[in-house]
Amino acid sequence: MSILTETFTLNNGVTIPKVGFGTWQMPEGAETQEAVAKALSLGYRHVDTAHAYGNEGSVGRAVRASGIDREELFVTSKLPAQVKTRDGATKTIEESLRSLGLDYMDLYLIHAPWPWATPDQSDDEGNLQAWSALEEAHAAGQIRAIGISNFAVPDMQNILDHGDIIPAVNQILYYCGFTQPINTSFAQDHGMVVEAYSPLATGGLLTDRTINEIAHAHGVTPAQVAIRFCIEQYVLPLPKATSEAHISANAQLDFSLSPEEISALEALPDSNFARSHFDSQR
Ligand SMILES: NC(=O)c1ccc[n+]([C@@H]2O[C@H](COP(=O)([O-])OP(=O)(O)OC[C@H]3O[C@@H](n4cnc5c(N)ncnc54)[C@H](OP(=O)(O)O)[C@@H]3O)[C@@H](O)[C@H]2O)c1
């Protein structure tokens, strides 16, 4: 069985394909629609977008044109980080559904606990308001599972203490050398599936010497090692690619890493110099 049809089971019983196709920095238009269509034709069944990416329209068109039964596909989108009121969130969920052209989304996440402009200031009250809108949309059948993204331990605790539904997913920055062990363990210990965004460190990981040596030993590419690493940590990778060769290669993960290789990959230096990592160990 291809890794693309293997699934994790979320805490509400919904199954989620173990590898998702990332679409950040893919603009609305034909290029993105073609990349998603290519991914679906190559067997991907899980696509990750966000209201903030501005490409829900292209993702939705590719999904609807694929000819694949809707129940076989898993579509995630996200509530923009600055939307922190219940009414604002309800309106934005409707917008996402309209842009995607779908009756329901499989997963909807609060994109971040803080507005992007103030990444160190979580809005606890706003997150609870947004969460209640997600809970309501879930109850109404508009979203099959609800979750969070970029939430550190105190942000998760806020939802656990005051929300009615335990988040099904926390999607966080995660790659070899940057695995946020405190946030990852906390989320997993509380029943959330952790999703790895930027599993290739947005490309920064691919020239690292150690990962290249491990890839060479298995006859695969550094990207495949980085994606396989996530799966072996029970973390769900969301690799993004536009070239067909990359989209295809990223789904060929039929090899195993040894405990020594996993340790070496965990110990890599951080290779994503371009990004602020926020206060991700809070
Ligand atoms: N929740 C959040 O706040 C958040 C934030 C960031 C990202 N995300 C999600 O996570 C997804 C992935 O993260 P990301 O976009 O930062 O990037 P990534 O998946 O870590 O890396 C993508 C880069 O790696 C290249 N690449 C992909 N496969 C390759 C291969 N087999 N060999 C060599 N190069 C390869 C891509 O090139 P080509 O495109 O040229 O093929 C692209 O430049 C996003 O698209 C998004 O869905 C979520």
The ligand as an SDF file (V2000), in Angstrom:
LIG
                    3D

 48 52  0  0  0  0  0  0  0  0999 V2000
    0.6080   26.4570    9.5490 N   0  0  0  0  0  0  0  0  0  0  0  0
    1.5620   27.2750    9.1580 C   0  0  0  0  0  0  0  0  0  0  0  0
    1.8010   28.3530    9.7660 O   0  0  0  0  0  0  0  0  0  0  0  0
    2.4000   26.9080    7.9590 C   0  0  0  0  0  0  0  0  0  0  0  0
    3.5580   27.6530    7.6730 C   0  0  0  0  0  0  0  0  0  0  0  0
    4.3390   27.2500    6.5840 C   0  0  0  0  0  0  0  0  0  0  0  0
    3.9600   26.1510    5.8250 C   0  0  0  0  0  0  0  0  0  0  0  0
    2.7940   25.4670    6.1040 N   0  0  0  0  0  0  0  0  0  0  0  0
    2.3540   24.2800    5.2870 C   0  0  0  0  0  0  0  0  0  0  0  0
    3.4620   23.3730    5.1340 O   0  0  0  0  0  0  0  0  0  0  0  0
    3.7170   23.1940    3.7390 C   0  0  0  0  0  0  0  0  0  0  0  0
    5.1800   22.8880    3.4530 C   0  0  0  0  0  0  0  0  0  0  0  0
    6.0300   23.8920    3.9360 O   0  0  0  0  0  0  0  0  0  0  0  0
    6.9070   24.8190    2.9710 P   0  0  0  0  0  0  0  0  0  0  0  0
    6.0610   25.2860    1.8640 O   0  0  0  0  0  0  0  0  0  0  0  0
    7.6000   25.7850    3.8670 O   0  0  0  0  0  0  0  0  0  0  0  0
    8.0200   23.9350    2.3260 O   0  0  0  0  0  0  0  0  0  0  0  0
    8.7750   22.5220    2.3890 P   0  0  0  0  0  0  0  0  0  0  0  0
    7.8190   21.4500    2.0270 O   0  0  0  0  0  0  0  0  0  0  0  0
    9.5380   22.4240    3.6530 O   0  0  0  0  0  0  0  0  0  0  0  0
    9.8180   22.7870    1.1900 O   0  0  0  0  0  0  0  0  0  0  0  0
    9.3700   23.1830   -0.0900 C   0  0  0  0  0  0  0  0  0  0  0  0
   10.5840   23.4930   -0.9730 C   0  0  0  0  0  0  0  0  0  0  0  0
   11.3370   22.2940   -1.1710 O   0  0  0  0  0  0  0  0  0  0  0  0
   11.4060   22.0170   -2.5730 C   0  0  0  0  0  0  0  0  0  0  0  0
   11.2490   20.5650   -2.7420 N   0  0  0  0  0  0  0  0  0  0  0  0
   10.1380   19.8380   -2.5270 C   0  0  0  0  0  0  0  0  0  0  0  0
   10.3670   18.5380   -2.7730 N   0  0  0  0  0  0  0  0  0  0  0  0
   11.6690   18.4220   -3.1650 C   0  0  0  0  0  0  0  0  0  0  0  0
   12.4810   17.3450   -3.5780 C   0  0  0  0  0  0  0  0  0  0  0  0
   12.0080   16.0960   -3.6150 N   0  0  0  0  0  0  0  0  0  0  0  0
   13.7740   17.5980   -3.9140 N   0  0  0  0  0  0  0  0  0  0  0  0
   14.2580   18.8700   -3.8540 C   0  0  0  0  0  0  0  0  0  0  0  0
   13.5250   19.9520   -3.4940 N   0  0  0  0  0  0  0  0  0  0  0  0
   12.2400   19.7310   -3.1490 C   0  0  0  0  0  0  0  0  0  0  0  0
   10.2670   22.7600   -3.2190 C   0  0  0  0  0  0  0  0  0  0  0  0
   10.6160   23.0350   -4.5590 O   0  0  0  0  0  0  0  0  0  0  0  0
    9.5660   23.0880   -5.7960 P   0  0  0  0  0  0  0  0  0  0  0  0
    8.3540   23.8190   -5.3090 O   0  0  0  0  0  0  0  0  0  0  0  0
   10.3280   23.8110   -6.8500 O   0  0  0  0  0  0  0  0  0  0  0  0
    9.2380   21.6960   -6.2390 O   0  0  0  0  0  0  0  0  0  0  0  0
   10.1990   23.9990   -2.3470 C   0  0  0  0  0  0  0  0  0  0  0  0
   11.1870   24.9400   -2.7170 O   0  0  0  0  0  0  0  0  0  0  0  0
    3.2190   24.5110    3.1390 C   0  0  0  0  0  0  0  0  0  0  0  0
    3.1140   24.4630    1.7480 O   0  0  0  0  0  0  0  0  0  0  0  0
    1.9330   24.7120    3.8860 C   0  0  0  0  0  0  0  0  0  0  0  0
    0.9070   23.8950    3.3650 O   0  0  0  0  0  0  0  0  0  0  0  0
    2.0260   25.8210    7.1710 C   0  0  0  0  0  0  0  0  0  0  0  0
  1  2  1  0
  2  3  2  0
  2  4  1  0
  4  5  1  0
  4 48  2  0
  5  6  2  0
  6  7  1  0
  7  8  2  0
  8  9  1  0
  8 48  1  0
  9 10  1  0
  9 46  1  0
 10 11  1  0
 11 12  1  0
 11 44  1  0
 12 13  1  0
 13 14  1  0
 14 15  2  0
 14 16  1  0
 14 17  1  0
 17 18  1  0
 18 19  2  0
 18 20  1  0
 18 21  1  0
 21 22  1  0
 22 23  1  0
 23 24  1  0
 23 42  1  0
 24 25  1  0
 25 26  1  0
 25 36  1  0
 26 27  1  0
 26 35  1  0
 27 28  2  0
 28 29  1  0
 29 30  1  0
 29 35  2  0
 30 31  1  0
 30 32  2  0
 32 33  1  0
 33 34  2  0
 34 35  1  0
 36 37  1  0
 36 42  1  0
 37 38  1  0
 38 39  2  0
 38 40  1  0
 38 41  1  0
 42 43  1  0
 44 45  1  0
 44 46  1  0
 46 47  1  0
M  CHG  2   8   1  16  -1
M  END
$$$$
